[in-house]
Amino acid sequence: MNPTHYEPWQQVQHLRRELDRMFQPYNTVDDQSSVATCDWIPAVDIKEEKDRYVLHADIPGVDPKHIEIIAENGVLTIRGNRPGETRETRAGYSRVERPCGSFYRRFSLPDTADLAQIVARSANGVLEIGIPKLTHTLSRTIKVES
């Protein structure tokens, strides 16, 4: 019996992308956090704290040495690869649901993010990226004279 590769969320994600594309003229947010060339998309939570932003990505089974994180031009890019079973080693499997292969996510960073001080660590299959906020801001209130 050949294993069935089953990804229940793939169709939902495809429908969402198509709906987003259809309403693109009305939607000003262009979510480029994933691309069509990746094999799977890790789930991500982003939280703002007083002095930093924190991103948590679920990437179980990915060796931290095989994760690439790049911050440039206000964009944070996370990419990597999770090895999977080959056709030869899948003998005996009746179902294969866990995605494998390459992943890729991109996030626009706010102007207050300090790109030079970003830190990342991985524990228990969760990648945590800490993005400190700049200690000073360049904004100010301008008084209008009459």
DSSP file with accessible surface (Angstrom, degrees, kcal/mol):
  #  RESIDUE AA STRUCTURE BP1 BP2  ACC     N-H-->O    O-->H-N    N-H-->O    O-->H-N    TCO  KAPPA ALPHA  PHI   PSI    X-CA   Y-CA   Z-CA
    1    1 A M              0   0  189      0, 0.0    91,-0.4     0, 0.0    92,-0.1   0.000 360.0 360.0 360.0 129.7    0.0    0.0    0.0
    2    2 A N        -     0   0  145      1,-0.1     2,-0.1    89,-0.1    89,-0.1  -0.622 360.0-109.3 -81.6 140.1    1.4    3.4   -1.0
    3    3 A P        -     0   0   33      0, 0.0     2,-0.6     0, 0.0    92,-0.2  -0.379  26.0-130.7 -69.1 145.9    1.3    6.1    1.7
    4    4 A T  E     -a   95   0A  90     90,-0.9    92,-2.2    -2,-0.1     2,-0.8  -0.870  11.1-142.1 -97.7 122.8   -1.1    8.9    1.2
    5    5 A H  E     -a   96   0A  83     -2,-0.6     2,-0.5    90,-0.2    92,-0.2  -0.783  27.0-174.9 -86.4 110.4    0.4   12.4    1.6
    6    6 A Y        +     0   0  108     90,-1.8    -2,-0.0    -2,-0.8    89,-0.0  -0.937  19.1 170.3-117.0 119.6   -2.4   14.3    3.3
    7    7 A E    >>  -     0   0   56     -2,-0.5     3,-1.0     1,-0.1     4,-0.6  -0.855   8.1-175.0-126.1  94.6   -2.2   18.1    4.1
    8    8 A P  H 3> S+     0   0   57      0, 0.0     4,-0.6     0, 0.0     3,-0.3   0.820  81.4  49.8 -64.9 -28.9   -5.6   19.3    5.2
    9    9 A W  H 3> S+     0   0  174      1,-0.2     4,-2.7     2,-0.2     5,-0.2   0.605  87.6  83.9 -88.2  -9.2   -4.7   23.0    5.4
   10   10 A Q  H <> S+     0   0   97     -3,-1.0     4,-2.3     1,-0.2    -1,-0.2   0.927  93.1  45.8 -60.7 -43.0   -3.1   23.2    1.9
   11   11 A Q  H  X S+     0   0  134     -4,-0.6     4,-2.4    -3,-0.3    -1,-0.2   0.895 112.6  50.5 -68.3 -38.1   -6.5   23.7    0.3
   12   12 A V  H  X S+     0   0   77     -4,-0.6     4,-2.5     2,-0.2    -2,-0.2   0.928 111.7  47.9 -64.8 -43.4   -7.6   26.3    2.8
   13   13 A Q  H  X S+     0   0   78     -4,-2.7     4,-2.4     2,-0.2    -2,-0.2   0.902 111.1  51.3 -64.1 -39.1   -4.3   28.2    2.4
   14   14 A H  H  X S+     0   0   86     -4,-2.3     4,-2.3    -5,-0.2    -2,-0.2   0.933 110.4  48.7 -63.7 -44.6   -4.7   28.1   -1.4
   15   15 A L  H  X S+     0   0  103     -4,-2.4     4,-2.6     1,-0.2     5,-0.2   0.921 110.9  51.0 -61.0 -42.9   -8.2   29.5   -1.1
   16   16 A R  H  X S+     0   0  136     -4,-2.5     4,-2.8     1,-0.2     5,-0.2   0.925 109.8  49.3 -61.5 -44.6   -7.0   32.2    1.2
   17   17 A R  H  X S+     0   0  105     -4,-2.4     4,-2.4     1,-0.2    -1,-0.2   0.917 112.1  48.7 -61.5 -41.1   -4.3   33.2   -1.3
   18   18 A E  H  X S+     0   0   72     -4,-2.3     4,-2.3     2,-0.2    -2,-0.2   0.911 112.7  47.2 -66.4 -41.6   -6.7   33.3   -4.2
   19   19 A L  H  X S+     0   0   74     -4,-2.6     4,-2.2     2,-0.2    -2,-0.2   0.915 112.3  50.4 -65.8 -41.0   -9.2   35.4   -2.2
   20   20 A D  H  < S+     0   0   53     -4,-2.8    -2,-0.2    -5,-0.2    -1,-0.2   0.913 111.9  48.0 -61.2 -41.4   -6.5   37.8   -1.1
   21   21 A R  H >< S+     0   0  162     -4,-2.4     3,-1.0    -5,-0.2    -2,-0.2   0.898 110.0  52.4 -66.8 -38.4   -5.3   38.1   -4.7
   22   22 A M  H 3< S+     0   0  118     -4,-2.3    -1,-0.2     1,-0.2    -2,-0.2   0.888 117.0  37.9 -65.0 -39.0   -8.9   38.7   -5.9
   23   23 A F  T >X S+     0   0  105     -4,-2.2     3,-1.5     1,-0.2     4,-1.2   0.232  81.6 117.2 -96.8  13.9   -9.4   41.5   -3.4
   24   24 A Q  G X4  +     0   0   72     -3,-1.0     3,-0.5     1,-0.3    -1,-0.2   0.866  69.6  58.3 -52.2 -42.2   -5.8   42.9   -3.7
   25   25 A P  G 34 S+     0   0  108      0, 0.0    -1,-0.3     0, 0.0    -2,-0.1   0.843 114.5  39.1 -59.6 -26.9   -7.0   46.3   -5.1
   26   26 A Y  G <4 S+     0   0  193     -3,-1.5     2,-0.7     1,-0.1    -2,-0.2   0.584 105.6  75.0 -95.3 -13.9   -9.0   46.8   -1.9
   27   27 A N    <<  -     0   0   57     -4,-1.2    -1,-0.1    -3,-0.5     0, 0.0  -0.889  55.4-174.2-105.8 113.8   -6.5   45.3    0.5
   28   28 A T        +     0   0  137     -2,-0.7     2,-0.6     2,-0.0    -1,-0.1   0.640  63.2  89.3 -82.6 -13.5   -3.5   47.5    1.2
   29   29 A V        -     0   0   96      2,-0.0     2,-0.8     1,-0.0    -2,-0.0  -0.757  60.6-164.5 -88.5 120.3   -1.6   44.9    3.1
   30   30 A D        -     0   0   92     -2,-0.6     2,-1.1     2,-0.0    -2,-0.0  -0.846   8.7-155.9-106.1  95.9    0.6   42.8    0.9
   31   31 A D        +     0   0   76     -2,-0.8     3,-0.3     1,-0.2    76,-0.1  -0.610  25.1 164.6 -78.3 101.2    1.5   39.7    2.9
   32   32 A Q        +     0   0   96     -2,-1.1    -1,-0.2     1,-0.2    75,-0.0  -0.092  34.6 121.5-103.6  33.1    4.7   38.4    1.5
   33   33 A S  S    S+     0   0    3     72,-0.2     2,-0.3    44,-0.0    73,-0.3   0.619  77.6  26.9 -76.0  -9.9    5.5   36.2    4.5
   34   34 A S  S    S-     0   0   28     -3,-0.3     2,-0.3    71,-0.2    71,-0.1  -0.974  70.5-149.1-144.1 159.1    5.5   33.1    2.3
   35   35 A V    >   -     0   0   42     69,-0.4     3,-1.5    -2,-0.3    69,-0.1  -0.903  28.9-114.1-127.9 161.6    6.3   32.3   -1.3
   36   36 A A  T 3  S+     0   0  105     -2,-0.3    -1,-0.0     1,-0.3     0, 0.0   0.691 108.3  68.0 -68.7 -17.3    5.1   29.7   -3.6
   37   37 A T  T 3  S+     0   0  120      2,-0.0    -1,-0.3    66,-0.0     2,-0.2   0.548  81.1  93.2 -83.2  -5.0    8.5   28.0   -3.8
   38   38 A C    <   -     0   0   20     -3,-1.5    65,-0.2     1,-0.1     3,-0.1  -0.530  67.9-143.8 -87.3 156.9    8.4   26.8   -0.2
   39   39 A D  S    S+     0   0   94     63,-2.3     2,-0.3     1,-0.2    64,-0.2   0.746  79.6   4.1 -88.7 -28.2    7.2   23.3    0.7
   40   40 A W  B     -b  103   0B  20     62,-1.5    64,-0.6    59,-0.1    -1,-0.2  -0.979  62.6-133.5-154.3 162.3    5.6   24.3    4.0
   41   41 A I        -     0   0   44     -2,-0.3     2,-0.1    62,-0.2    64,-0.1  -0.966  22.0-137.3-124.8 114.6    4.8   27.4    6.1
   42   42 A P        -     0   0    4      0, 0.0     2,-0.2     0, 0.0    17,-0.1  -0.429  26.9-109.2 -71.1 145.0    5.6   27.4    9.9
   43   43 A A        -     0   0   60     15,-0.3    15,-2.5    -2,-0.1     2,-0.4  -0.513  40.2-163.7 -70.4 141.3    3.0   28.9   12.2
   44   44 A V  E     -E   57   0C  30     13,-0.2     2,-0.4    -2,-0.2    13,-0.2  -0.986  16.6-164.8-134.8 137.5    4.2   32.2   13.7
   45   45 A D  E     -E   56   0C 118     11,-2.7    11,-2.9    -2,-0.4     2,-0.4  -0.975  10.0-164.0-115.4 138.4    3.1   34.4   16.6
   46   46 A I  E     -E   55   0C 101     -2,-0.4     2,-0.4     9,-0.2     9,-0.2  -0.989   8.8-178.5-125.7 130.8    4.3   38.0   16.9
   47   47 A K  E     -E   54   0C 114      7,-2.9     7,-3.1    -2,-0.4     2,-0.5  -0.972  19.0-142.0-130.6 140.1    4.0   39.9   20.2
   48   48 A E  E     -E   53   0C 123     -2,-0.4     5,-0.2     5,-0.2     2,-0.2  -0.902  22.4-178.4-102.6 126.7    4.9   43.5   21.0
   49   49 A E        -     0   0   58      3,-3.3     3,-0.1    -2,-0.5    -2,-0.0  -0.597  44.7 -90.6-109.9 178.9    6.4   44.1   24.5
   50   50 A K  S    S+     0   0  199      1,-0.2     3,-0.1    -2,-0.2    -1,-0.0   0.909 122.0  16.6 -58.5 -44.7    7.5   47.3   26.1
   51   51 A D  S    S+     0   0  110      1,-0.1    82,-2.5    81,-0.0     2,-0.3   0.386 128.9  18.1-115.0   3.6   11.1   47.2   24.8
   52   52 A R  E     - F   0 132C  67     80,-0.3    -3,-3.3    -3,-0.1     2,-0.4  -0.991  63.5-116.3-162.8 167.2   11.0   44.6   22.0
   53   53 A Y  E     -EF  48 131C  31     78,-2.9    78,-3.1    -2,-0.3     2,-0.4  -0.887  29.2-155.4-106.9 144.4    9.0   42.6   19.5
   54   54 A V  E     -EF  47 130C   2     -7,-3.1    -7,-2.9    -2,-0.4     2,-0.5  -0.986   6.7-167.5-127.0 129.3    9.0   38.8   19.9
   55   55 A L  E     -EF  46 129C   4     74,-2.5    74,-2.8    -2,-0.4     2,-0.5  -0.970   1.8-168.5-116.6 127.5    8.4   36.3   17.1
   56   56 A H  E     -EF  45 128C  54    -11,-2.9   -11,-2.7    -2,-0.5     2,-0.4  -0.981   6.0-174.6-115.8 126.4    7.8   32.6   17.8
   57   57 A A  E     -EF  44 127C   2     70,-2.5    70,-2.9    -2,-0.5     2,-0.8  -0.981  23.5-132.2-122.8 131.4    7.8   30.2   14.9
   58   58 A D  E     + F   0 126C  82    -15,-2.5   -15,-0.3    -2,-0.4    68,-0.2  -0.735  41.7 151.9 -82.8 111.0    6.9   26.5   15.2
   59   59 A I    >   +     0   0    2     66,-2.7     3,-1.6    -2,-0.8    66,-0.2  -0.357  17.4 179.1-136.7  56.7    9.7   24.6   13.5
   60   60 A P  T 3  S+     0   0   65      0, 0.0     3,-0.1     0, 0.0    65,-0.0  -0.279  70.1  22.4 -62.1 142.6    9.9   21.1   15.1
   61   61 A G  T 3  S+     0   0   66      1,-0.2     2,-0.6    21,-0.0     0, 0.0   0.488  91.4 122.9  83.0   2.7   12.5   18.8   13.6
   62   62 A V    <   -     0   0   10     -3,-1.6    -1,-0.2    20,-0.1    20,-0.1  -0.873  61.6-131.1-102.1 123.4   14.6   21.6   12.1
   63   63 A D    >   -     0   0   60     -2,-0.6     3,-2.6    18,-0.3    18,-0.2  -0.545  15.3-131.8 -68.7 128.0   18.2   21.8   13.3
   64   64 A P  G >  S+     0   0   73      0, 0.0     3,-1.4     0, 0.0    -1,-0.1   0.795 106.6  64.8 -53.8 -27.0   19.0   25.4   14.3
   65   65 A K  G 3  S+     0   0  172      1,-0.3    -2,-0.0     3,-0.0    -3,-0.0   0.710  99.0  54.3 -68.1 -17.7   22.2   25.1   12.2
   66   66 A H  G <  S+     0   0  114     -3,-2.6    15,-0.7    15,-0.1     2,-0.5   0.128  88.2  96.9-103.7  19.2   19.9   24.8    9.1
   67   67 A I  E <   -C   80   0B  26     -3,-1.4     2,-0.5    13,-0.2    13,-0.2  -0.931  55.4-162.4-109.6 132.4   17.9   28.0    9.8
   68   68 A E  E     -C   79   0B  90     11,-3.4    11,-2.5    -2,-0.5     2,-0.5  -0.965   6.1-174.6-116.0 127.2   18.9   31.3    8.1
   69   69 A I  E     -C   78   0B  57     -2,-0.5     2,-0.4     9,-0.2     9,-0.2  -0.990   4.7-179.7-123.4 124.1   17.6   34.6    9.5
   70   70 A I  E     -C   77   0B  48      7,-2.5     7,-3.3    -2,-0.5     2,-0.5  -0.988  10.2-170.3-127.0 132.2   18.3   37.8    7.6
   71   71 A A  E     +C   76   0B  38     -2,-0.4     2,-0.3     5,-0.2     5,-0.2  -0.976  28.9 137.3-121.2 114.6   17.2   41.3    8.6
   72   72 A E  E >   +C   75   0B 119      3,-2.2     3,-1.7    -2,-0.5    -2,-0.1  -0.979  61.0   6.6-156.4 146.3   17.7   44.0    6.0
   73   73 A N  T 3  S-     0   0  154     -2,-0.3     3,-0.1     1,-0.3    36,-0.1   0.835 128.7 -55.2  51.9  38.5   15.9   47.0    4.5
   74   74 A G  T 3  S+     0   0   28      1,-0.2    35,-3.5    34,-0.1     2,-0.4   0.657 115.0 111.1  74.6  16.8   13.1   46.7    7.2
   75   75 A V  E <   -CD  72 108B  27     -3,-1.7    -3,-2.2    33,-0.2     2,-0.5  -0.983  53.5-153.5-128.2 133.3   12.4   43.0    6.3
   76   76 A L  E     -CD  71 107B   0     31,-3.1    31,-2.4    -2,-0.4     2,-0.4  -0.919  15.5-167.0-103.8 124.8   13.0   39.9    8.4
   77   77 A T  E     -CD  70 106B  12     -7,-3.3    -7,-2.5    -2,-0.5     2,-0.4  -0.952   6.9-173.6-116.4 131.0   13.5   36.7    6.4
   78   78 A I  E     +CD  69 105B   3     27,-2.9    27,-2.7    -2,-0.4     2,-0.3  -0.993  15.8 159.2-122.2 127.3   13.4   33.2    8.0
   79   79 A R  E     +CD  68 104B  88    -11,-2.5   -11,-3.4    -2,-0.4     2,-0.3  -0.983   4.3 129.1-145.0 157.3   14.2   30.2    5.9
   80   80 A G  E     -CD  67 103B  14     23,-1.7    23,-2.3    -2,-0.3     2,-0.4  -0.964  40.9-102.3-178.7-165.9   15.4   26.7    6.4
   81   81 A N  E     - D   0 102B  77    -15,-0.7   -18,-0.3    -2,-0.3    21,-0.2  -0.999   9.7-157.0-147.9 135.4   14.7   23.1    5.6
   82   82 A R  E     - D   0 101B  27     19,-2.6    19,-3.4    -2,-0.4   -20,-0.1  -0.968  27.6-131.7-111.8 117.8   13.2   20.1    7.5
   83   83 A P        -     0   0   96      0, 0.0     2,-0.2     0, 0.0    -2,-0.0  -0.330  30.0-170.4 -66.7 150.6   14.4   16.8    6.2
   84   84 A G        -     0   0   43     16,-0.1     2,-0.2     1,-0.0    16,-0.0  -0.752  29.7 -71.3-132.1-179.3   11.8   14.2    5.5
   85   85 A E        -     0   0   78     -2,-0.2     2,-0.1     1,-0.1    15,-0.0  -0.523  45.8-134.0 -74.0 139.5   11.3   10.6    4.7
   86   86 A T     >  -     0   0   71     -2,-0.2     4,-0.9     1,-0.1     3,-0.3  -0.459  29.2-102.2 -85.9 167.0   12.2    9.6    1.2
   87   87 A R  T >4 S+     0   0  202      1,-0.2     3,-0.5     2,-0.2     4,-0.1   0.872 123.4  53.4 -56.6 -37.2   10.0    7.4   -0.9
   88   88 A E  G >4 S+     0   0  154      1,-0.2     3,-0.7     2,-0.1    -1,-0.2   0.868 110.5  44.8 -67.9 -37.2   12.2    4.4   -0.1
   89   89 A T  G 34 S+     0   0   75     -3,-0.3    -1,-0.2     1,-0.2    -2,-0.2   0.511  96.0  77.0 -88.0  -1.4   12.0    4.9    3.7
   90   90 A R  G X<  +     0   0   35     -4,-0.9     3,-2.3    -3,-0.5    -1,-0.2   0.417  62.3 130.1 -86.2   3.5    8.2    5.5    3.7
   91   91 A A  T <  S+     0   0   84     -3,-0.7     3,-0.1     1,-0.3   -89,-0.1  -0.323  72.5  24.0 -58.3 132.0    7.5    1.8    3.3
   92   92 A G  T 3  S+     0   0   84    -91,-0.4     2,-0.3     1,-0.3    -1,-0.3   0.230  91.6 123.5  96.2 -15.5    5.0    0.8    5.9
   93   93 A Y    <   -     0   0   87     -3,-2.3    -1,-0.3     1,-0.1     3,-0.1  -0.596  37.0-176.0 -78.3 138.2    3.5    4.2    6.3
   94   94 A S  S    S+     0   0   76      1,-0.3   -90,-0.9    -2,-0.3     2,-0.3   0.587  74.7  22.0-104.1 -15.5   -0.3    4.5    5.7
   95   95 A R  E     -a    4   0A 136    -92,-0.2     2,-0.5   -90,-0.0    -1,-0.3  -0.978  56.7-168.7-152.1 138.8   -0.4    8.3    6.2
   96   96 A V  E     +a    5   0A  17    -92,-2.2   -90,-1.8    -2,-0.3    -6,-0.0  -0.949  25.2 148.8-129.7 106.5    2.2   11.1    5.9
   97   97 A E        +     0   0   90     -2,-0.5    -1,-0.1   -92,-0.2   -92,-0.1   0.648  41.5  94.9-111.7 -24.8    0.9   14.4    7.3
   98   98 A R  S    S-     0   0  185      1,-0.1   -91,-0.0   -91,-0.0     2,-0.0  -0.606  74.0-129.9 -76.7 122.5    3.9   16.2    8.6
   99   99 A P        -     0   0   36      0, 0.0     2,-0.3     0, 0.0   -59,-0.1  -0.338  28.4-177.7 -71.6 152.1    5.3   18.5    6.0
  100  100 A C        +     0   0   37    -61,-0.1     2,-0.3     2,-0.1   -16,-0.1  -0.890  35.3  58.3-139.8 170.2    9.0   18.4    5.1
  101  101 A G  E    S- D   0  82B  13    -19,-3.4   -19,-2.6    -2,-0.3     2,-0.1  -0.695  89.9 -11.6 105.8-158.1   11.3   20.4    2.8
  102  102 A S  E     - D   0  81B  42     -2,-0.3   -63,-2.3   -21,-0.2   -62,-1.5  -0.441  53.0-166.7 -84.2 149.2   12.0   24.0    2.7
  103  103 A F  E     -bD  40  80B   2    -23,-2.3   -23,-1.7   -65,-0.2     2,-0.3  -0.933   4.7-177.0-128.9 158.4   10.2   26.8    4.5
  104  104 A Y  E     + D   0  79B  38    -64,-0.6   -69,-0.4    -2,-0.3     2,-0.3  -0.932   4.6 172.6-159.0 125.3   10.3   30.6    4.0
  105  105 A R  E     - D   0  78B  33    -27,-2.7   -27,-2.9    -2,-0.3     2,-0.4  -0.994   8.7-166.7-136.3 145.6    8.7   33.5    5.8
  106  106 A R  E     - D   0  77B  90     -2,-0.3     2,-0.4   -73,-0.3   -29,-0.2  -0.993   4.8-173.1-132.2 141.3    9.2   37.3    5.4
  107  107 A F  E     - D   0  76B  27    -31,-2.4   -31,-3.1    -2,-0.4     2,-0.4  -0.998  24.1-127.0-136.4 135.1    7.9   40.0    7.8
  108  108 A S  E     - D   0  75B 109     -2,-0.4   -33,-0.2   -33,-0.2   -34,-0.1  -0.646  29.7-144.2 -76.7 133.6    8.0   43.8    7.4
  109  109 A L        -     0   0   23    -35,-3.5     6,-0.0    -2,-0.4    -1,-0.0  -0.764  15.6-111.8-100.2 146.4    9.6   45.3   10.5
  110  110 A P    >   -     0   0   55      0, 0.0     3,-1.9     0, 0.0    -1,-0.1  -0.297  29.8-109.7 -70.4 160.6    8.5   48.6   12.1
  111  111 A D  T 3  S+     0   0  158      1,-0.3   -37,-0.0     3,-0.0    -2,-0.0   0.736 116.6  64.0 -62.1 -21.8   10.8   51.6   11.9
  112  112 A T  T 3  S+     0   0   49     21,-0.1    22,-3.1     2,-0.1    -1,-0.3   0.500  77.4 111.8 -82.2  -3.5   11.4   51.3   15.6
  113  113 A A  B <   -H  133   0D  10     -3,-1.9     2,-1.0    20,-0.2    20,-0.2  -0.532  65.0-139.9 -74.9 135.2   13.1   47.9   15.3
  114  114 A D    >   -     0   0   39     18,-3.2     3,-1.5    -2,-0.2     4,-0.2  -0.780  19.0-174.7 -94.6  94.3   16.8   47.8   16.0
  115  115 A L  G >  S+     0   0   63     -2,-1.0     3,-0.9     1,-0.3    -1,-0.2   0.789  78.0  61.4 -63.6 -27.3   18.0   45.5   13.3
  116  116 A A  G 3  S+     0   0   82      1,-0.2    -1,-0.3    -3,-0.1    -2,-0.0   0.690 105.5  46.6 -74.4 -16.2   21.6   45.4   14.7
  117  117 A Q  G <  S+     0   0  111     -3,-1.5    -1,-0.2    15,-0.2    -2,-0.2   0.216  75.7 135.5-113.4  15.0   20.5   43.9   18.0
  118  118 A I    <   -     0   0   38     -3,-0.9     2,-0.3    -4,-0.2    13,-0.2  -0.416  32.0-170.4 -67.9 137.0   18.2   41.0   16.9
  119  119 A V  E     -G  130   0C  94     11,-2.1    11,-2.8    -2,-0.1     2,-0.3  -0.934   4.8-166.8-127.3 151.9   18.8   37.7   18.7
  120  120 A A  E     +G  129   0C  54     -2,-0.3     2,-0.3     9,-0.2     9,-0.2  -0.993   8.8 171.7-139.4 146.1   17.4   34.2   18.0
  121  121 A R  E     -G  128   0C 147      7,-2.3     7,-3.3    -2,-0.3     2,-0.4  -0.981  18.2-144.9-148.3 156.6   17.3   31.0   19.9
  122  122 A S  E     +G  127   0C  42     -2,-0.3     2,-0.3     5,-0.2     5,-0.2  -0.986  22.7 162.8-127.3 132.4   15.6   27.6   19.4
  123  123 A A  E >   -G  126   0C  41      3,-2.1     3,-1.8    -2,-0.4    -2,-0.1  -0.963  66.8  -7.8-149.7 132.8   14.2   25.4   22.1
  124  124 A N  T 3  S-     0   0  169     -2,-0.3     3,-0.1     1,-0.3    -1,-0.0   0.831 128.2 -52.0  54.1  37.3   11.8   22.5   21.9
  125  125 A G  T 3  S+     0   0   19      1,-0.2   -66,-2.7   -66,-0.2     2,-0.5   0.591 114.4 112.7  80.2   9.1   11.0   23.0   18.3
  126  126 A V  E <   -FG  58 123C  48     -3,-1.8    -3,-2.1   -68,-0.2     2,-0.5  -0.970  55.0-150.5-119.2 124.8   10.1   26.7   18.7
  127  127 A L  E     -FG  57 122C   5    -70,-2.9   -70,-2.5    -2,-0.5     2,-0.5  -0.809  13.0-164.0 -90.3 126.1   12.3   29.5   17.2
  128  128 A E  E     -FG  56 121C  38     -7,-3.3    -7,-2.3    -2,-0.5     2,-0.5  -0.968   4.9-171.4-114.0 125.2   12.2   32.7   19.2
  129  129 A I  E     -FG  55 120C   0    -74,-2.8   -74,-2.5    -2,-0.5     2,-0.5  -0.974   7.3-158.1-117.3 120.9   13.5   35.9   17.6
  130  130 A G  E     -FG  54 119C   2    -11,-2.8   -11,-2.1    -2,-0.5   -76,-0.2  -0.886   6.5-171.6-100.2 124.0   13.8   39.0   19.8
  131  131 A I  E     -F   53   0C   6    -78,-3.1   -78,-2.9    -2,-0.5   -13,-0.1  -0.908  15.7-146.6-117.8  99.8   13.8   42.3   18.0
  132  132 A P  E     -F   52   0C  36      0, 0.0   -18,-3.2     0, 0.0   -80,-0.3  -0.269  14.4-120.8 -65.2 153.0   14.7   45.1   20.4
  133  133 A K  B     -H  113   0D  45    -82,-2.5   -20,-0.2   -20,-0.2   -21,-0.1  -0.656  35.4 -96.7 -88.6 149.9   13.1   48.6   19.9
  134  134 A L        -     0   0   64    -22,-3.1    -1,-0.1    -2,-0.3   -20,-0.0  -0.391  26.8-133.6 -62.4 143.0   15.4   51.5   19.3
  135  135 A T  S    S+     0   0  145     -2,-0.1     2,-0.3    -3,-0.0    -1,-0.1   0.744  89.3  39.0 -74.4 -22.5   16.0   53.4   22.5
  136  136 A H  S    S-     0   0  115    -24,-0.1     2,-0.3     2,-0.0    -2,-0.1  -0.934  73.8-147.0-126.0 150.9   15.4   56.8   20.8
  137  137 A T        -     0   0   90     -2,-0.3   -25,-0.0     2,-0.1    -2,-0.0  -0.854  12.4-141.8-114.7 155.2   12.8   57.7   18.3
  138  138 A L        +     0   0  163     -2,-0.3     2,-0.2     2,-0.0    -1,-0.1   0.318  68.7 105.7 -96.6   7.9   13.1   60.3   15.5
  139  139 A S        +     0   0   95      2,-0.0     2,-0.3     0, 0.0    -2,-0.1  -0.584  40.0 165.1 -90.5 152.0    9.5   61.6   15.8
  140  140 A R        -     0   0  200     -2,-0.2     2,-0.5     2,-0.0    -2,-0.0  -0.978  38.5-104.4-155.4 161.0    8.6   64.9   17.4
  141  141 A T        -     0   0  140     -2,-0.3     2,-0.5     2,-0.0    -2,-0.0  -0.774  31.4-151.3 -92.7 132.6    5.6   67.2   17.6
  142  142 A I        -     0   0  106     -2,-0.5     2,-0.4     2,-0.0    -2,-0.0  -0.897   9.5-136.2-108.3 127.8    5.8   70.3   15.4
  143  143 A K        -     0   0  181     -2,-0.5     2,-0.6     1,-0.0    -2,-0.0  -0.678  15.7-134.2 -83.0 133.4    4.0   73.4   16.4
  144  144 A V        -     0   0  133     -2,-0.4     2,-0.3     1,-0.0    -1,-0.0  -0.775  20.2-150.0 -90.1 122.2    2.2   75.2   13.7
  145  145 A E              0   0  170     -2,-0.6    -1,-0.0     1,-0.0     0, 0.0  -0.665 360.0 360.0 -91.4 149.6    2.8   78.9   13.7
  146  146 A S              0   0  174     -2,-0.3    -1,-0.0     0, 0.0     0, 0.0  -0.652 360.0 360.0-108.0 360.0    0.3   81.4   12.6
